[in-house]
Amino acid sequence: MGNVLQRRRLTRNTSIRSEFHEPLLSGLPREWELTSKDVYWDTAHPLGEGSFGTVYSGILQNFNTPGARQVLQKLTVSSGMRPVKRLAVAIKTTKSGSSPCEIREFMNEAAFMKNFTNDHIVQMLGILVHQSSHEKPPALVMELMSLGDLATFLRQRLSDEDYAQGSVKPSLAVNWATQIAGGMAYLSSLQLIHRDLAARNCLVNDALTVKIADFGLARFLDGNQYYRKRGRARLPIRWMSPEALASAYFTIQSDVWSYGVVIWEIVTFAALPFSGLSHEEVIVHVTGGGRLEVAQWPTRLPSEM
């Protein structure tokens, strides 16, 4: 009887692994896989949590994936050719008990990120696919952006002097706007729409460089000029363009609209767009021609922004 139960457990575990593992492998070659021996991570002290799951800090100890080798090459050059044996990384996980659909969306993000080679996009280093089960969700290993997301940085990390001056330092604001624009132009060149560009999805490193992250909603246009959303997935209403709100059509121009909202966030220290309005009221307002406004443009920021 015990042998029968053991065989059943093995069969069930195999089917669960197949259900979660095979969709990943169709978009992510095995050369991107990392094991628990390659990465040490501290699960007791998460860097942050969101609706998707949790982000932890960790140490990459094996540079055997394409993304890790690319980063290693850059680090070796910048360090004067000194060997780099360990690298601080960020590890993004899904929630324990995530549905197959949520796991697939997570894997889709990894499949997108493996293609990116741009200084304004967060670099993927690999994925711990051996943990693809309900009890041990998959983990996406990325370069560490030590200062967190741009929205939180704008609200909490800037000095009192910036707030007293009424705006972010002009050099920072212009650099961030340029860096994000560079990243979005790169995505556009790949015919990829992000669909969730917001300050919360841009990350800041210790050099105060901003890079674009979070590609869970990203889609390729596949030769079409637009992507039409179907289903009931949550969408970032306050960052969406009129055409996306009205008919669920997303285009490169939809991302341009969201970029404009990000600029507004930089100017307002990451205030909530259309605060005071419900999601339903935002839809009516924007599709009716309403726009975000800045009560008084900060005098030390260039008007071109």
C-alpha positions, 0 to 999 in steps of 0.5 A: 500500500505504501508503495502505491501511495508513493507512486501516486505522489510521484505521478502527481508531482511529475504532472504538477512539474510538467504543467508549470515547467513545460510552458516555461521551456517553450520560451526559455532555453535550459541554459537560463536555468539556475539551481539552489546551488547557484544562488543564495538568498535570504528569505527572512528579509524581503526587499519588498512585496506586491500583488505578484509575490515577493522580492528578496536579496541574494548572492549569485555564485555561478555565472553560467547563464547567458545573462549572468555571463553578460553582466560578468563581462561588464563587471570585469571590465569596469573593475579593471579585469579583476575576477568577480566571483559573487554578485548581489542580485534581486530574486522575484518570486510568485506567491505560494499557491499561485494558479497555473495562469499566474505561473505562466504569466510569471514565466512569460515575463522571464521569456521576454526579459531574456531577449533584452540587452539594453542599459535602461532595462533591468537585466535578467540573470536566470530563473530557478525553474526547479522550484516550479510547484505550488509549495516552492514557486519559481524565482526570477533572478535579476540585477539588484537595483538597490534603491527600490522602485522610483515611486517609493524613492520619490516619496521617501528617499529624496532629501528634505531639500528637494521637497523644500525646493518644490521639485526633484533636482533638474539633473536627476529629473532630466536623466530619469526622463531620458533613461526611461525614454531610452528603455521604451524606445528600445522596447518599441524597436522590438515591437513590444508594448509594456502596458504597465509603465509607471514609476512603481515599475521603474527601479533605481540603483545606487548610482541613481540610474533608473531602469524599466522592469516588470514585464508581466503585462508586456506583449509583442505586436506580431506585425500588427499595430495594436494588441487588443486585451481580452479577459479580466486581468487587472489593468493600471487604469490611471496610467492607461491611454484613452483608446486603451480605456475605451476599447482595450486597444494597446499600441506603441502610442499607449506606452507613450501616454503612460510615459507622460504619466511617469513624467508627471509622477517625477514632477509631483514626487509620485503623487497618485494620478487623478487622485480623488477620482475612482477608477470608473471616474478616471475612465470617464474623465480620460475618454472624455478628453480629461488630462493630468494637470500640474497646479504650478510647474516647478520653476527649476525644472525645464518646461520641455518635460 
